[in-house]
Amino acid sequence: MANWNEVAQKITLPDPAQGPRIIAIANQKGGVGKTTTAINLATALAAVKKKVLLIDLDPQGNASTGVGIGRHERKLDTYRMLIDGTALGDVVQHSSVPGLDVVPAGVDLSGAELELVDMEAREHRLKQAIGDGAQNYDYVLIDCPPALGLLTLNALVASQAVLIPLQCEFFALEGLSHLMKTIERVRKVFNPILEIQGIVLTMFDKRNNLSEQVSSDVREYFGDKVYNTVIPRNVRVSEAPSYGRPVLMYDMQCAGSQAYLHLAGEVLRREGHTSI
């Protein structure tokens, strides 16, 4: 297990941000490292004494598992908050990571898409649920499902920014264009302050020419919206969730952990210059 002080020392802090910052971590394509990024970014922010809330909005519930919240511990979850109107404070749980709280996802969330269709203000349910209950946090990270449905729409309406994990593969840019169009529509209709915090390249394999080509294409098209940090393919990153721990607590010295520490530093530096 990693030493918590060592994790904190690896990240350089900018000036403290004002108030809670809500960031959706989204990509409609599955298997791109979205949940892994949510877990480890949240962990790194907590390591530098930020008060962090991770909202698991993916019916698979992998973010909850990845920070030590077992299936049997999710009687109050994001479904109850969105559909039943249970208060945020009643569904929040402490995670295995010091300073990181979680709103877990249970199996009921898989039916929320259908139930939301007929609900009043269906696009604003998450924003209303978060409300003033998040004021004690510095960051609220929302792990979105791998789809551009009502759950992801709720996350985008509730957020101030979007962080996009992008796998280094052939179809990456095609999928990204759909997400960008959705973000633009949300900005025009529901949430004019929504911005792109950044795009992080994941599952990068330096031995693969395709990874280099995708990286080059994305950086050429999106410029400085793409983080300098890339997340490599790494066995330890894949192993960590089975132990209910972020990779930063499972093996801080591995390449994946070091990459997420660098990513957190980039996010914090960008946030230090971002108006809310």
C-alpha positions, 0 to 999 in steps of 0.5 A: 500500500502506498504511503499517503504523504508520498502521494501528496508530495508528488503533486504541485498545488496551485492557488486554492480554488474558490468553492466546489468545482463539479467535473463530469468524466464522460465518454459514450464509448466503454472501455476507455479508462473513464472509471479508472480515471475518475477513481484515481483523479479523485484519489490524487485530489484527496491526497493533496487535502482537497475534499472530494466527492465522487458520484458514481452515475454508471449502473455498473457501479465500478467506481464504487467497487474501486474505492472499497464500497461493496455491493451490500453497502449500497442500499442508499445510492444515486438511484435513490437520490435521482428518482426518490429525491433522497438528500445528498447527505443521506447517500454519501459514504466514506471510501477507503481513500482518506478525504474521498466520499462517494455516492455509490451506484447500485443495480437499480440505477440501470432502470433510471434511464426509463424512469427519468423519461416521464419525470418533471425537469428530467435533465436537472434531477442531478443538479437539483440533488447536488444542490447546496449539499456539495458546498463542503467539497472542493471537487465533485467528480461524476463518473458517467455511464458509457452512453449519451443518455439521460444519466450522462445528460444529467451529469453534463447539466449539473457540471461546470466542466467535462474531462474526456478520457480517450483511448488511443485507438482507430475509432477514437476520433469518430466517437469523440466528435459525437460527444463534442456535439452533445456537449455543444447542444447541452451548452446551448440548451441547458448549461451555458457555462459548461466547458471542456476541462481537458482530454486525456489519452488513455491506454497508450502503448508506445510500442504501437504506431497507432497510439502515436498516430491517434495522439498526434491527430488528437493534439493537432485537432484539439491543441492545448485541450489535450493534457500533456500526460498520457495514461499508459497500458499498465497491468497494475492499473488493471489489478487494483480494482479487484482489491477495492483500491485505486492504483495510487494506493495499490502501487504508487510506483507503477507507471500508471500511478505516476501518470495519474499523479501527473494528470492530477497536477495538470488538472489542478494547474488548469483549475487554478486559472479557470473561472467558475 
